[in-house]
Amino acid sequence: MCSSDLEDTAISLATDARLRRLTAAVALENGATLLRAGDLTRDHHVCAADPWMNGYAKPDLAHPVAVYHPVKAGMTAVADALDRLLGR
């Protein structure tokens, strides 16, 4: 389910930008190589035609869904990119 609430969208985008900046800064400070998974998945957001993550779902104990959690296709794409980054 895609949010149509502009305030929620703005908060999500700001949080994403802050997490990206902090993660990059910490990686740089510690000499770590950073795999920018968000760049890989940008066109597969929750509202995309081919989403690589679950969207919001009302709680349903009979059919549990991990809200905003990557699906197999997304995790596979990130794992493949990590293999390439590590030279495997």
Jmol script that loads the backbone (N, CA, C; Angstrom):
load data "model"
ATOM      1  N   MET A   1       0.846  -1.171   0.000  1.00  0.00           N
ATOM      2  CA  MET A   1       0.000   0.000   0.000  1.00  0.00           C
ATOM      3  C   MET A   1       0.892   1.235   0.000  1.00  0.00           C
ATOM      4  N   CYS A   2       0.648   2.172  -0.867  1.00  0.00           N
ATOM      5  CA  CYS A   2       1.428   3.400  -0.986  1.00  0.00           C
ATOM      6  C   CYS A   2       0.761   4.511  -0.185  1.00  0.00           C
ATOM      7  N   SER A   3       1.579   5.277   0.505  1.00  0.00           N
ATOM      8  CA  SER A   3       1.044   6.398   1.269  1.00  0.00           C
ATOM      9  C   SER A   3       0.791   7.573   0.340  1.00  0.00           C
ATOM     10  N   SER A   4      -0.355   8.194   0.497  1.00  0.00           N
ATOM     11  CA  SER A   4      -0.654   9.400  -0.266  1.00  0.00           C
ATOM     12  C   SER A   4      -0.506  10.628   0.617  1.00  0.00           C
ATOM     13  N   ASP A   5      -0.062  10.426   1.835  1.00  0.00           N
ATOM     14  CA  ASP A   5       0.101  11.517   2.790  1.00  0.00           C
ATOM     15  C   ASP A   5       1.439  12.215   2.521  1.00  0.00           C
ATOM     16  N   LEU A   6       1.372  13.469   2.069  1.00  0.00           N
ATOM     17  CA  LEU A   6       2.585  14.212   1.719  1.00  0.00           C
ATOM     18  C   LEU A   6       3.509  14.405   2.913  1.00  0.00           C
ATOM     19  N   GLU A   7       2.942  14.574   4.091  1.00  0.00           N
ATOM     20  CA  GLU A   7       3.773  14.737   5.285  1.00  0.00           C
ATOM     21  C   GLU A   7       4.549  13.453   5.577  1.00  0.00           C
ATOM     22  N   ASP A   8       3.873  12.304   5.493  1.00  0.00           N
ATOM     23  CA  ASP A   8       4.554  11.024   5.709  1.00  0.00           C
ATOM     24  C   ASP A   8       5.666  10.827   4.685  1.00  0.00           C
ATOM     25  N   THR A   9       5.390  11.179   3.443  1.00  0.00           N
ATOM     26  CA  THR A   9       6.387  11.034   2.383  1.00  0.00           C
ATOM     27  C   THR A   9       7.591  11.923   2.667  1.00  0.00           C
ATOM     28  N   ALA A  10       7.354  13.159   3.059  1.00  0.00           N
ATOM     29  CA  ALA A  10       8.447  14.085   3.354  1.00  0.00           C
ATOM     30  C   ALA A  10       9.295  13.582   4.518  1.00  0.00           C
ATOM     31  N   ILE A  11       8.653  13.077   5.541  1.00  0.00           N
ATOM     32  CA  ILE A  11       9.383  12.537   6.699  1.00  0.00           C
ATOM     33  C   ILE A  11      10.215  11.331   6.274  1.00  0.00           C
ATOM     34  N   SER A  12       9.643  10.455   5.471  1.00  0.00           N
ATOM     35  CA  SER A  12      10.366   9.274   5.003  1.00  0.00           C
ATOM     36  C   SER A  12      11.584   9.656   4.164  1.00  0.00           C
ATOM     37  N   LEU A  13      11.414  10.618   3.264  1.00  0.00           N
ATOM     38  CA  LEU A  13      12.522  11.053   2.417  1.00  0.00           C
ATOM     39  C   LEU A  13      13.623  11.719   3.236  1.00  0.00           C
ATOM     40  N   ALA A  14      13.247  12.522   4.211  1.00  0.00           N
ATOM     41  CA  ALA A  14      14.239  13.174   5.074  1.00  0.00           C
ATOM     42  C   ALA A  14      14.990  12.146   5.916  1.00  0.00           C
ATOM     43  N   THR A  15      14.286  11.163   6.432  1.00  0.00           N
ATOM     44  CA  THR A  15      14.922  10.102   7.218  1.00  0.00           C
ATOM     45  C   THR A  15      15.890   9.304   6.347  1.00  0.00           C
ATOM     46  N   ASP A  16      15.472   8.973   5.141  1.00  0.00           N
ATOM     47  CA  ASP A  16      16.324   8.253   4.205  1.00  0.00           C
ATOM     48  C   ASP A  16      17.602   9.043   3.925  1.00  0.00           C
ATOM     49  N   ALA A  17      17.471  10.333   3.640  1.00  0.00           N
ATOM     50  CA  ALA A  17      18.642  11.166   3.337  1.00  0.00           C
ATOM     51  C   ALA A  17      19.593  11.233   4.533  1.00  0.00           C
ATOM     52  N   ARG A  18      19.036  11.377   5.728  1.00  0.00           N
ATOM     53  CA  ARG A  18      19.879  11.450   6.931  1.00  0.00           C
ATOM     54  C   ARG A  18      20.608  10.127   7.166  1.00  0.00           C
ATOM     55  N   LEU A  19      19.910   9.015   7.033  1.00  0.00           N
ATOM     56  CA  LEU A  19      20.553   7.711   7.222  1.00  0.00           C
ATOM     57  C   LEU A  19      21.654   7.476   6.189  1.00  0.00           C
ATOM     58  N   ARG A  20      21.424   7.895   4.945  1.00  0.00           N
ATOM     59  CA  ARG A  20      22.453   7.758   3.904  1.00  0.00           C
ATOM     60  C   ARG A  20      23.696   8.578   4.261  1.00  0.00           C
ATOM     61  N   ARG A  21      23.486   9.827   4.697  1.00  0.00           N
ATOM     62  CA  ARG A  21      24.622  10.687   5.062  1.00  0.00           C
ATOM     63  C   ARG A  21      25.403  10.106   6.232  1.00  0.00           C
ATOM     64  N   LEU A  22      24.692   9.678   7.278  1.00  0.00           N
ATOM     65  CA  LEU A  22      25.361   9.137   8.458  1.00  0.00           C
ATOM     66  C   LEU A  22      26.114   7.845   8.139  1.00  0.00           C
ATOM     67  N   THR A  23      25.481   6.975   7.376  1.00  0.00           N
ATOM     68  CA  THR A  23      26.131   5.708   7.013  1.00  0.00           C
ATOM     69  C   THR A  23      27.391   5.958   6.195  1.00  0.00           C
ATOM     70  N   ALA A  24      27.316   6.868   5.229  1.00  0.00           N
ATOM     71  CA  ALA A  24      28.480   7.188   4.401  1.00  0.00           C
ATOM     72  C   ALA A  24      29.598   7.798   5.239  1.00  0.00           C
ATOM     73  N   ALA A  25      29.250   8.690   6.167  1.00  0.00           N
ATOM     74  CA  ALA A  25      30.257   9.324   7.014  1.00  0.00           C
ATOM     75  C   ALA A  25      30.966   8.306   7.904  1.00  0.00           C
ATOM     76  N   VAL A  26      30.218   7.420   8.508  1.00  0.00           N
ATOM     77  CA  VAL A  26      30.809   6.403   9.383  1.00  0.00           C
ATOM     78  C   VAL A  26      31.680   5.435   8.574  1.00  0.00           C
ATOM     79  N   ALA A  27      31.223   5.064   7.393  1.00  0.00           N
ATOM     80  CA  ALA A  27      32.030   4.186   6.533  1.00  0.00           C
ATOM     81  C   ALA A  27      33.343   4.864   6.167  1.00  0.00           C
ATOM     82  N   LEU A  28      33.282   6.122   5.781  1.00  0.00           N
ATOM     83  CA  LEU A  28      34.476   6.870   5.408  1.00  0.00           C
ATOM     84  C   LEU A  28      35.436   7.000   6.587  1.00  0.00           C
ATOM     85  N   GLU A  29      34.910   7.356   7.744  1.00  0.00           N
ATOM     86  CA  GLU A  29      35.738   7.521   8.951  1.00  0.00           C
ATOM     87  C   GLU A  29      36.444   6.225   9.336  1.00  0.00           C
ATOM     88  N   ASN A  30      35.849   5.097   9.001  1.00  0.00           N
ATOM     89  CA  ASN A  30      36.400   3.804   9.416  1.00  0.00           C
ATOM     90  C   ASN A  30      37.055   3.038   8.280  1.00  0.00           C
ATOM     91  N   GLY A  31      37.169   3.656   7.118  1.00  0.00           N
ATOM     92  CA  GLY A  31      37.836   3.014   5.985  1.00  0.00           C
ATOM     93  C   GLY A  31      37.066   1.844   5.416  1.00  0.00           C
ATOM     94  N   ALA A  32      35.766   1.849   5.589  1.00  0.00           N
ATOM     95  CA  ALA A  32      34.931   0.754   5.093  1.00  0.00           C
ATOM     96  C   ALA A  32      34.433   1.049   3.681  1.00  0.00           C
ATOM     97  N   THR A  33      34.273   0.010   2.908  1.00  0.00           N
ATOM     98  CA  THR A  33      33.648   0.138   1.591  1.00  0.00           C
ATOM     99  C   THR A  33      32.148   0.057   1.792  1.00  0.00           C
ATOM    100  N   LEU A  34      31.436   0.960   1.158  1.00  0.00           N
ATOM    101  CA  LEU A  34      29.991   1.044   1.349  1.00  0.00           C
ATOM    102  C   LEU A  34      29.262   0.562   0.102  1.00  0.00           C
ATOM    103  N   LEU A  35      28.416  -0.409   0.263  1.00  0.00           N
ATOM    104  CA  LEU A  35      27.530  -0.843  -0.806  1.00  0.00           C
ATOM    105  C   LEU A  35      26.251  -0.020  -0.671  1.00  0.00           C
ATOM    106  N   ARG A  36      25.979   0.804  -1.643  1.00  0.00           N
ATOM    107  CA  ARG A  36      24.804   1.680  -1.587  1.00  0.00           C
ATOM    108  C   ARG A  36      23.586   0.929  -2.127  1.00  0.00           C
ATOM    109  N   ALA A  37      23.021   0.101  -1.270  1.00  0.00           N
ATOM    110  CA  ALA A  37      21.884  -0.742  -1.663  1.00  0.00           C
ATOM    111  C   ALA A  37      20.691   0.093  -2.103  1.00  0.00           C
ATOM    112  N   GLY A  38      20.518   1.254  -1.518  1.00  0.00           N
ATOM    113  CA  GLY A  38      19.404   2.118  -1.900  1.00  0.00           C
ATOM    114  C   GLY A  38      19.470   2.533  -3.361  1.00  0.00           C
ATOM    115  N   ASP A  39      20.694   2.705  -3.867  1.00  0.00           N
ATOM    116  CA  ASP A  39      20.849   3.052  -5.278  1.00  0.00           C
ATOM    117  C   ASP A  39      20.415   1.902  -6.177  1.00  0.00           C
ATOM    118  N   LEU A  40      20.650   0.678  -5.724  1.00  0.00           N
ATOM    119  CA  LEU A  40      20.260  -0.507  -6.500  1.00  0.00           C
ATOM    120  C   LEU A  40      18.749  -0.680  -6.545  1.00  0.00           C
ATOM    121  N   THR A  41      18.101  -0.307  -5.480  1.00  0.00           N
ATOM    122  CA  THR A  41      16.672  -0.592  -5.336  1.00  0.00           C
ATOM    123  C   THR A  41      15.777   0.613  -5.619  1.00  0.00           C
ATOM    124  N   ARG A  42      16.366   1.738  -5.990  1.00  0.00           N
ATOM    125  CA  ARG A  42      15.617   2.989  -6.155  1.00  0.00           C
ATOM    126  C   ARG A  42      14.377   2.841  -7.042  1.00  0.00           C
ATOM    127  N   ASP A  43      14.490   2.118  -8.137  1.00  0.00           N
ATOM    128  CA  ASP A  43      13.351   1.967  -9.056  1.00  0.00           C
ATOM    129  C   ASP A  43      12.402   0.836  -8.651  1.00  0.00           C
ATOM    130  N   HIS A  44      12.655   0.251  -7.491  1.00  0.00           N
ATOM    131  CA  HIS A  44      11.827  -0.868  -7.021  1.00  0.00           C
ATOM    132  C   HIS A  44      11.230  -0.559  -5.651  1.00  0.00           C
ATOM    133  N   HIS A  45      10.882   0.714  -5.439  1.00  0.00           N
ATOM    134  CA  HIS A  45      10.282   1.143  -4.177  1.00  0.00           C
ATOM    135  C   HIS A  45       8.916   0.485  -3.992  1.00  0.00           C
ATOM    136  N   VAL A  46       8.351   0.696  -2.844  1.00  0.00           N
ATOM    137  CA  VAL A  46       7.108   0.016  -2.474  1.00  0.00           C
ATOM    138  C   VAL A  46       5.948   0.324  -3.424  1.00  0.00           C
ATOM    139  N   CYS A  47       5.972   1.465  -4.099  1.00  0.00           N
ATOM    140  CA  CYS A  47       4.885   1.822  -5.017  1.00  0.00           C
ATOM    141  C   CYS A  47       5.217   1.520  -6.481  1.00  0.00           C
ATOM    142  N   ALA A  48       6.368   0.928  -6.738  1.00  0.00           N
ATOM    143  CA  ALA A  48       6.794   0.632  -8.114  1.00  0.00           C
ATOM    144  C   ALA A  48       6.001  -0.532  -8.692  1.00  0.00           C
ATOM    145  N   ALA A  49       6.067  -0.657 -10.011  1.00  0.00           N
ATOM    146  CA  ALA A  49       5.401  -1.778 -10.687  1.00  0.00           C
ATOM    147  C   ALA A  49       6.036  -3.110 -10.267  1.00  0.00           C
ATOM    148  N   ASP A  50       7.342  -3.089  -9.965  1.00  0.00           N
ATOM    149  CA  ASP A  50       8.071  -4.284  -9.535  1.00  0.00           C
ATOM    150  C   ASP A  50       8.758  -3.982  -8.195  1.00  0.00           C
ATOM    151  N   PRO A  51       7.974  -3.921  -7.102  1.00  0.00           N
ATOM    152  CA  PRO A  51       8.559  -3.555  -5.810  1.00  0.00           C
ATOM    153  C   PRO A  51       9.446  -4.660  -5.239  1.00  0.00           C
ATOM    154  N   TRP A  52      10.537  -4.242  -4.621  1.00  0.00           N
ATOM    155  CA  TRP A  52      11.439  -5.190  -3.967  1.00  0.00           C
ATOM    156  C   TRP A  52      11.281  -5.132  -2.454  1.00  0.00           C
ATOM    157  N   MET A  53      10.149  -4.615  -2.001  1.00  0.00           N
ATOM    158  CA  MET A  53       9.863  -4.599  -0.573  1.00  0.00           C
ATOM    159  C   MET A  53       8.355  -4.610  -0.367  1.00  0.00           C
ATOM    160  N   ASN A  54       7.958  -5.109   0.791  1.00  0.00           N
ATOM    161  CA  ASN A  54       6.552  -5.082   1.162  1.00  0.00           C
ATOM    162  C   ASN A  54       6.172  -3.669   1.558  1.00  0.00           C
ATOM    163  N   GLY A  55       4.932  -3.310   1.315  1.00  0.00           N
ATOM    164  CA  GLY A  55       4.426  -2.016   1.746  1.00  0.00           C
ATOM    165  C   GLY A  55       3.733  -2.152   3.083  1.00  0.00           C
ATOM    166  N   TYR A  56       2.974  -1.142   3.430  1.00  0.00           N
ATOM    167  CA  TYR A  56       2.228  -1.177   4.675  1.00  0.00           C
ATOM    168  C   TYR A  56       1.057  -2.144   4.531  1.00  0.00           C
ATOM    169  N   ALA A  57       0.824  -2.904   5.555  1.00  0.00           N
ATOM    170  CA  ALA A  57      -0.323  -3.814   5.571  1.00  0.00           C
ATOM    171  C   ALA A  57      -0.954  -3.760   6.953  1.00  0.00           C
ATOM    172  N   LYS A  58      -2.265  -3.776   6.997  1.00  0.00           N
ATOM    173  CA  LYS A  58      -2.944  -3.836   8.289  1.00  0.00           C
ATOM    174  C   LYS A  58      -2.541  -5.130   8.986  1.00  0.00           C
ATOM    175  N   PRO A  59      -2.354  -5.088  10.289  1.00  0.00           N
ATOM    176  CA  PRO A  59      -2.005  -6.304  11.014  1.00  0.00           C
ATOM    177  C   PRO A  59      -3.023  -7.415  10.766  1.00  0.00           C
ATOM    178  N   ASP A  60      -2.535  -8.572  10.397  1.00  0.00           N
ATOM    179  CA  ASP A  60      -3.390  -9.722  10.105  1.00  0.00           C
ATOM    180  C   ASP A  60      -2.643 -10.967  10.557  1.00  0.00           C
ATOM    181  N   LEU A  61      -3.010 -11.502  11.697  1.00  0.00           N
ATOM    182  CA  LEU A  61      -2.298 -12.661  12.241  1.00  0.00           C
ATOM    183  C   LEU A  61      -2.405 -13.889  11.344  1.00  0.00           C
ATOM    184  N   ALA A  62      -3.464 -13.979  10.568  1.00  0.00           N
ATOM    185  CA  ALA A  62      -3.637 -15.132   9.680  1.00  0.00           C
ATOM    186  C   ALA A  62      -2.695 -15.063   8.478  1.00  0.00           C
ATOM    187  N   HIS A  63      -2.326 -13.842   8.059  1.00  0.00           N
ATOM    188  CA  HIS A  63      -1.444 -13.642   6.901  1.00  0.00           C
ATOM    189  C   HIS A  63      -0.399 -12.577   7.245  1.00  0.00           C
ATOM    190  N   PRO A  64       0.563 -12.912   8.108  1.00  0.00           N
ATOM    191  CA  PRO A  64       1.532 -11.900   8.537  1.00  0.00           C
ATOM    192  C   PRO A  64       2.441 -11.456   7.395  1.00  0.00           C
ATOM    193  N   VAL A  65       2.743 -10.180   7.376  1.00  0.00           N
ATOM    194  CA  VAL A  65       3.640  -9.586   6.389  1.00  0.00           C
ATOM    195  C   VAL A  65       4.619  -8.698   7.132  1.00  0.00           C
ATOM    196  N   ALA A  66       5.894  -8.788   6.783  1.00  0.00           N
ATOM    197  CA  ALA A  66       6.890  -7.896   7.371  1.00  0.00           C
ATOM    198  C   ALA A  66       6.763  -6.544   6.674  1.00  0.00           C
ATOM    199  N   VAL A  67       6.234  -5.566   7.371  1.00  0.00           N
ATOM    200  CA  VAL A  67       5.976  -4.250   6.807  1.00  0.00           C
ATOM    201  C   VAL A  67       7.295  -3.583   6.412  1.00  0.00           C
ATOM    202  N   TYR A  68       7.333  -3.037   5.186  1.00  0.00           N
ATOM    203  CA  TYR A  68       8.501  -2.342   4.641  1.00  0.00           C
ATOM    204  C   TYR A  68       9.773  -3.183   4.764  1.00  0.00           C
ATOM    205  N   HIS A  69       9.646  -4.457   4.499  1.00  0.00           N
ATOM    206  CA  HIS A  69      10.777  -5.382   4.569  1.00  0.00           C
ATOM    207  C   HIS A  69      11.078  -5.875   3.162  1.00  0.00           C
ATOM    208  N   PRO A  70      12.361  -6.036   2.814  1.00  0.00           N
ATOM    209  CA  PRO A  70      12.703  -6.499   1.465  1.00  0.00           C
ATOM    210  C   PRO A  70      12.116  -7.873   1.161  1.00  0.00           C
ATOM    211  N   VAL A  71      11.767  -8.063  -0.089  1.00  0.00           N
ATOM    212  CA  VAL A  71      11.329  -9.371  -0.562  1.00  0.00           C
ATOM    213  C   VAL A  71      12.528 -10.067  -1.197  1.00  0.00           C
ATOM    214  N   LYS A  72      12.349 -11.308  -1.599  1.00  0.00           N
ATOM    215  CA  LYS A  72      13.455 -12.114  -2.120  1.00  0.00           C
ATOM    216  C   LYS A  72      14.187 -11.442  -3.285  1.00  0.00           C
ATOM    217  N   ALA A  73      13.466 -10.848  -4.216  1.00  0.00           N
ATOM    218  CA  ALA A  73      14.115 -10.210  -5.377  1.00  0.00           C
ATOM    219  C   ALA A  73      15.049  -9.088  -4.939  1.00  0.00           C
ATOM    220  N   GLY A  74      14.632  -8.295  -3.975  1.00  0.00           N
ATOM    221  CA  GLY A  74      15.463  -7.205  -3.474  1.00  0.00           C
ATOM    222  C   GLY A  74      16.693  -7.706  -2.758  1.00  0.00           C
ATOM    223  N   MET A  75      16.521  -8.700  -1.917  1.00  0.00           N
ATOM    224  CA  MET A  75      17.658  -9.255  -1.183  1.00  0.00           C
ATOM    225  C   MET A  75      18.635  -9.939  -2.138  1.00  0.00           C
ATOM    226  N   THR A  76      18.118 -10.585  -3.171  1.00  0.00           N
ATOM    227  CA  THR A  76      18.977 -11.240  -4.161  1.00  0.00           C
ATOM    228  C   THR A  76      19.795 -10.204  -4.921  1.00  0.00           C
ATOM    229  N   ALA A  77      19.184  -9.101  -5.306  1.00  0.00           N
ATOM    230  CA  ALA A  77      19.901  -8.045  -6.026  1.00  0.00           C
ATOM    231  C   ALA A  77      21.024  -7.471  -5.158  1.00  0.00           C
ATOM    232  N   VAL A  78      20.752  -7.247  -3.891  1.00  0.00           N
ATOM    233  CA  VAL A  78      21.774  -6.713  -2.986  1.00  0.00           C
ATOM    234  C   VAL A  78      22.877  -7.748  -2.763  1.00  0.00           C
ATOM    235  N   ALA A  79      22.520  -9.003  -2.585  1.00  0.00           N
ATOM    236  CA  ALA A  79      23.529 -10.055  -2.403  1.00  0.00           C
ATOM    237  C   ALA A  79      24.412 -10.187  -3.643  1.00  0.00           C
ATOM    238  N   ASP A  80      23.826 -10.127  -4.825  1.00  0.00           N
ATOM    239  CA  ASP A  80      24.611 -10.193  -6.067  1.00  0.00           C
ATOM    240  C   ASP A  80      25.563  -9.016  -6.165  1.00  0.00           C
ATOM    241  N   ALA A  81      25.102  -7.825  -5.813  1.00  0.00           N
ATOM    242  CA  ALA A  81      25.969  -6.638  -5.835  1.00  0.00           C
ATOM    243  C   ALA A  81      27.093  -6.758  -4.833  1.00  0.00           C
ATOM    244  N   LEU A  82      26.816  -7.319  -3.679  1.00  0.00           N
ATOM    245  CA  LEU A  82      27.846  -7.526  -2.674  1.00  0.00           C
ATOM    246  C   LEU A  82      28.889  -8.525  -3.159  1.00  0.00           C
ATOM    247  N   ASP A  83      28.447  -9.584  -3.811  1.00  0.00           N
ATOM    248  CA  ASP A  83      29.384 -10.552  -4.405  1.00  0.00           C
ATOM    249  C   ASP A  83      30.300  -9.857  -5.413  1.00  0.00           C
ATOM    250  N   ARG A  84      29.728  -8.995  -6.271  1.00  0.00           N
ATOM    251  CA  ARG A  84      30.543  -8.272  -7.255  1.00  0.00           C
ATOM    252  C   ARG A  84      31.528  -7.347  -6.563  1.00  0.00           C
ATOM    253  N   LEU A  85      31.066  -6.637  -5.536  1.00  0.00           N
ATOM    254  CA  LEU A  85      31.907  -5.721  -4.800  1.00  0.00           C
ATOM    255  C   LEU A  85      33.096  -6.444  -4.156  1.00  0.00           C
ATOM    256  N   LEU A  86      32.840  -7.645  -3.688  1.00  0.00           N
ATOM    257  CA  LEU A  86      33.897  -8.442  -3.039  1.00  0.00           C
ATOM    258  C   LEU A  86      34.712  -9.256  -4.019  1.00  0.00           C
ATOM    259  N   GLY A  87      34.370  -9.142  -5.307  1.00  0.00           N
ATOM    260  CA  GLY A  87      35.142  -9.857  -6.328  1.00  0.00           C
ATOM    261  C   GLY A  87      34.886 -11.336  -6.374  1.00  0.00           C
ATOM    262  N   ARG A  88      33.700 -11.739  -6.059  1.00  0.00           N
ATOM    263  CA  ARG A  88      33.370 -13.180  -6.076  1.00  0.00           C
ATOM    264  C   ARG A  88      32.754 -13.583  -7.376  1.00  0.00           C
TER     265      ARG A  88
END
end "model"
wireframe off; spacefill off
backbone 0.3
color backbone group
